[in-house]
Amino acid sequence: MKKVFFSLAIGGSIAFLSSCGGETKHEDKHENHAQHDTHTEEAKAKCSYKIDAKSVKLNWTAFKFTEKSPVGGTFDAIELGGLVEAETKIEALKNATISIYTNSVNSSNEGRDVKIKNSFFGTMNKTVILTGAIKSIEGEDAGKAIIEVTMNDVKKDLDFDWSIDAENMITFKTELSVNDFNATTSLDALHEVCSEKHTGTDGESILWPEVQVKISAQIVEDCK
């Protein structure tokens, strides 16, 4: 590296002597232009980020039948906590928590919703509210996160994939098993009251323990 710098220094000196300083003015203009670009970039970089708590949505997908036919839904009452305004999108998320009110479950079928509330969540321990808290998050526009989820009075760290799209909407995705939360009895209770609806063309009645979860929220960018 020193040899390269030395060679450049000699070459620059020869050019200076042969042109009697004419080249120096050109370099000064280039340097000033570069400094101007640097200041412009710094000005553009002065942004802050926060999560719009009202924008949060949670979608879940359960599965029935042998072929795992999806049944989807959401929750109408969700709250976010621990939100801060930060210099980066990720910093704005690091202390975020989520509270999901199970009584607000919405599968677009009122009769099914009553059974989910009473026979599934209603047979669990301390599950009026499901909670989640971000324990770690890695990446810039996409990556991995660990979220501590509490259900049926059981805490479990779940791995999530997350990404931010061009509109600054952040999405977390995972697949969990209710069996990991000691909720097999609750799953069986729901299956019992919905057995007919869970019977496929092969005559088998199945409600799978796996549930896919997707959480999304809008990141608000404020650049000054």
N, C-alpha and C positions, 0 to 999 in steps of 0.2 A: 504494500500500500504506500510505503514511503517512497519507493522508487517511482511509482506512478505519479505521485504528487510532485516529486522533484522534476520529473520530465515535463509535467504540465507547467511548472513554474518557469523552466528554461524556455520552453516554447512561447509562453506568454511574454517573457522579457524580450525575446527576439522580435516578436510581432509588434511590441510597443516601440522598440527602437526604429524598426523599418517604417512604421506608419506615423512616427512623430506624435503619438498620443491620440490620433484620430479614432482608434478602435475603442479607447477607454470610454468615450462618451456613449458609444453604442452599448457597452456593457452596463454603464450606469443606468441607462434607460431601461434595459432589460431587468436589472436588479430592482428598480423602482416599481416596474410593472409586476414583478413577482411578489414584492412586499404588499402591493395593493391587492393582489389576488388572495394572499394569506389573510389579510385583514378582512376581506370580504367573506372568506370561508369561516373565519372565527365569528363574524357577526351572524351568519346563517346558522351556526351551531348552537346558539343560545336559545335553546328550547327547553320546556319542562313538560312532564307527562303525568297524567293521572287517569284512574279508571272511573268511568261513568257507572256508578253503582246501580242506577235505574235501568241500565241496558243489559244486565246479566240475565242469561237464560241457561237452563239446564234441560237437556233432552236425554231420555233414557230409552233403551231398546231391550226388551226381554224376548224370550224365544219359546215357542211351543211347537208341538208335533215332532215327529222323528226327524224331519228334514229341517228343523230349526226355522220355522216361519216367524218373522219378526212381528212384535207388538210394541208400538212406540207410545211415548207420552212425555209429559213434562211436569213441572210443579209451578203453580201460579204464585206462590209466596216464597221469595228467596231474598236473603239479605247478605250484603257484603260488609266486612269490617276490616279494620287495620289498614285502610287505604291512605296513601300519602302522595303528595306531589313531589316528583323527583326529576333528576337531570337525565335519567334514562328510563326506557320503558320497563326494563327488568327491575330496576330499583323501586319502581312504583308498585310492583307486584309482591315483593319479597315478604311482606308481613300480612298479606291478604288472608282473610278467613271467609268462609261461607256458611250460612245457616239456612237449612232447607226445611220448611214446615210440611211434614208428611201428610197432614190433613188437606193440603192443597193439591194433592196428586191429580193429574188430569190426563186421562187416556182417550179423551173424546168419546167416552162411553160411561154414562152416569152409573149404570148398574155395576159395571166392572170396577169403577172407582170406589164404590161403597165396599166391595169385597176386598180390594187392595188395602183400604184404610182399616177395616175391621179385622180381616183374617190374616193379613200379612203384617203390616206395621203395628196393628192393634194387639198382636200377640208377642211383640218384642218388649225388651226392657228399655225404658227411658228413651223411646224413639219418637217422641212428639216432634223432635227436631233432629235432623241429621246434620252433622258438622264436618267441616274440612278446614285444614290449615296448611298453607304452603310451608314446607320445611326446607326445601332447597329447589333452586331453579338454575339451569345452565343453558347457555346459548345466547344468541343475539336476536335473530328473527325467527328461530325455531330451535327446538332442543328437547331436553328431558327435565322433568320436575318430579319431586316426591311430595305427595300431599297426604297428611295424616287424616284419615277418615274415621269418624266415630258413628257406629250403628249398632243397635242392640247392646249398648253398654260395652262394646268392644272397639278398641282403637287399633287401626292397622295402617301401616305406611304403604301407599299404592304408587306405582310408577305411572306417570302420565307422559304422553307426547304432547307438545304444544307448538303452536305456530302463530305468526302474525301476518295477516294478508295486507294487500296494498291499501285498504281502507282503514288500517290500524285496528282491525277486529282480532282479538286474541282468542284462540280456541284451545282448550285442553281436552284430550281424549284418553280413555282407558277402558279396559274390560275387567270387571270384578266378578267374584263368585260370592253369593250370599252365604255359602257354606263356610267361608273364611271368617264370617262374623257370627258364627254359631247360630245361624238363622235357618237351619234345615227344617226345624219344626214349624217355623212360620211359613216357609215355602210349601211344605206339605199341607198345611192348613188352607192356604190359598188354592192349592191344586185340588183339594178335596171339594171345595165349594164351586170350582170352575171345571171340574173333571170333564164334563160333556163338551165344553168349549175347547178343551185341550186334546181332544181325540181326533186324530188325523184319518186320512183315507185308508190307512193300513190297520185301523182299529186300535192303535196304541195311544194311550193318553199320557202325554209327557209335558212337563213344565221344567225347563232347563234352569239350573242355578246361575248361569252366566248372564250378566247384564252389562251392556255397553253404555258408557256415560260420556256425554259431551257437554262441556261448560264453555260458554262464550260471553265476552263482554267487550265494550268499546273503549279503546284507549284514546283519550283526548289530548291532542298536542297543542301546546301554546308557545309560539315562537315570537320573540320580541326583537 
